[in-house]
């Protein structure tokens, strides 16, 4: 399987502090890869580097064979931030149709994207009147409309109920089965088992890069949260 995202020796500073410490990893094409770690671990900084909006001190990030942020990637990489990135004074439907028009797509494409994220019943509501979870889903619908080859999602399921979370993860895998590469960040460890591949990050260090099954086996436990803890403790016990 080919690699859609390649990260090599990535070092990033925020202010005067180094926050990513020489990370090297890859994301397989057509997979759902989870970027897991606690809040403040560096997940969003890494994601920003992947989409090309983060200043990098050293190292390299390539997406679909091109340097991250290249103009040629603008129509092939979708990005959903933690904060909703849609227009609050437009309805869900109006937002979706606007983004569809940018890609030369139809109103039917917009309606399909809105339905896919479970907002069909709220299509006529102003985004500014929606709950935080609904606004996040509206952003996701707009990012999906362009049918990107790579879709980067920064904690897309925060604030969603378990049923809707399960539905969205089902959608993520359907997109991957159709060829889209998804990089999905989360700090909720019970979502780790839904991923094809896991990148576990803590304090700016990559501590695991493998399938959920392989990470469980390496840590000697069937529980992914416990596996994460064992990997952390194992690193801390290694002599400097």
N, C-alpha and C positions, 0 to 999 in steps of 0.2 A: 504494500500500500504506500502511495506517495505521501510526502509531507507537505501540508498546506502552509504551516507557519513554522519557521525555524528561528530560534533564539540562541545566540552564541555569546558567551562571556559578557552578559549584559550587566553593566554597572550604572546606577542612576543615583544622583544626589537630589535631595529636596532641601533647599537652603544650604546650610553648611554640613548637613548630615547625609551620609551614605545610607540609602534605604533599600537598594537591591544590590546584592553582593555577588556579581559574577555568575548570573543564572544562565544555564544552558539547558535547553529542552526543545522538543518539537511537538507539533500537533498534527496527527494523521488526517489526511483528507477524508471527508465523508464520515467523520466521527463526532460524537458528543464528548468533548473533553471538559472535565470539571477542574476549575482552579479553586482549590479549597484552602481555607485557612482562617484564623480568627481576624476580627476587625483590627486594622492597623498593621497587618502582616506584609502589605505591599501588593495586594491583588490588583487594586485599581491602578496603581502606578505601572504595573506590568501590562495591564490591558491598554492603558494609554500609549505605551510604547508600541504595542502591536498595531494600534490604529494610526500611529504616526503623529500623535499630538503631544508627546512627551519629550523633553530635552534629555538626551542620553550622553553620559560622560564617556563611556566606551562600550565596545561590543557592537553587535549587529542584530537587527531583526528583519527578516524577509517574510513576505506574505505572497503566496502564489508566485514565488520566484522573483519578486521585485522588492526593493527596499520599502519598509513600512512607511506609509504616508505618501508614496508616489502618486502623482496625478492619475495615472492609469488605473489605480485601485479604487478610485472614488465611486465607481458604479458597480464594483464587485465585492466591496466590504461594507456590511451593515453594522452599526454600532448603537447599542441602547445603553445609555448612562444610568446611574442610580437615580438621578433627578430626571423627571419627565421632560422630554425634549419635543413637545408638541405645543400648539398654540392654544392658550387657555380661553381665548375669546371666540374660538370656533368649536363646533360640535365634533364629536368623534368621527362622524361620517365626513364632515367637511375637511377635517385634517387628513383622513385617509384618501379622500379624492384629490386633495391638493398634492400629496406625495405621489399618488398614482400618476397624476398629470406630468410630474417632473420626469417620470420614467417612460412616458408615452403609453401608459396603460389606461385601462377603462374604469368606469364607475363600478362595473361588476367585479373587477379585480379588487377594488377598494372594499366592497361589501364582503367579499370572501375573506379578506384579511381581518376585518372587524369581527366576523363570525368566528374565525379561527381562535381568537383570543377571548371568546366568550362575552363580547360586548354588543351583540346584535340588539339586545333589548335596550341598550343605552346609547344607540347610535345617534339619536337626535339630541342628546344632552350636551351642554357646553362642557368642555374638558375642565374648565375652572370650577365646575360644580360637582365633579366626581370625587370619589375617595382616592386616597393615595394609591391604593392597589389598582383601581380602575385607570388612573392616569398612567401608571406604569404599563398597563396592558395596552393602552392606546399608543404609547410610544413603541411598544413591541410590534403592534400591527403595522405602523407606518414604516418600521425598519424592514419588515418582512415583505412589504409590497414589491420592492424592487428585485425580489428573488436573488439576493446576493449569494455569491459563491462561498463567502466566509461571513458568518454572523457572530458578532462578539457581544455578549450580554453580561452586564455588570449587576449581579444580584437581582435578576428579573423577578424572582418569586417572593421577595420580601413583602410581608403584609398580606399575602394571599392565603385563603383557606385551603385545607388539605386536598379537597376535591379538585379545586381549580389548579393547584400546584401539580397534581397528578396528570390532569388534562394537558397542561402546558408541557410537561416532560414528555408526554406522549407525542405532542406536536413536534418537539425538538427532535425526537428520534425519527419521526416521519420525514422531517426535512433532511436529516442525515442520510436516511435510506434513499432519498431522491438526489443525493450528491452534495448537499450543503455541508460545510464544515462549521461546527459550532464550538465556541469557547465560552463557557458559562461559569462565572464566578459565584461563589456562595460561601457563607460562614456556617451554614447549617449542615452538619455532618450526615444527617439522614438522607441528604440528596446525593451523597457521594456514590452510593450504590446504584444510582440511576445512570451513571456515566460509563462510557466505553473505556475511557482513560482518565487517570487522575494526576494532577499536578498539586502536590501538597506543599504549601509554603508557610513559613513561620519566620518572623523577624527578618524578612528580606532574603531568606535562604530557602532554596528548593530542597526539601528533605525526602521527597519521593516522586517518582515519575514512572507510573506503571498502570496496569489494569487493577480494578478493585480486587479481583481474585488473587493476583500476584502480591498485592500489598498485604492482604490478609494472611497469605501463606508466609510471607517474609517475617511478619510480626508474630506469627503463631497464634492468631485469634481469628474468630469468625466475625467479630464486631469491628467495623471500620473506625469508629471513634476510639476504641481501645487500641487499635493498630496505630492510629495517629499518635496517641500518647506514648506508646512503646517506642515508636521511631524517634520521637522527641527526646525521651529519656535516654535512649541509646546514644544519640548524638552528644547529649550533655555529659555522659559518662566516659566518652572517648578522651584520653589525655591530650592536652594541647601540644 
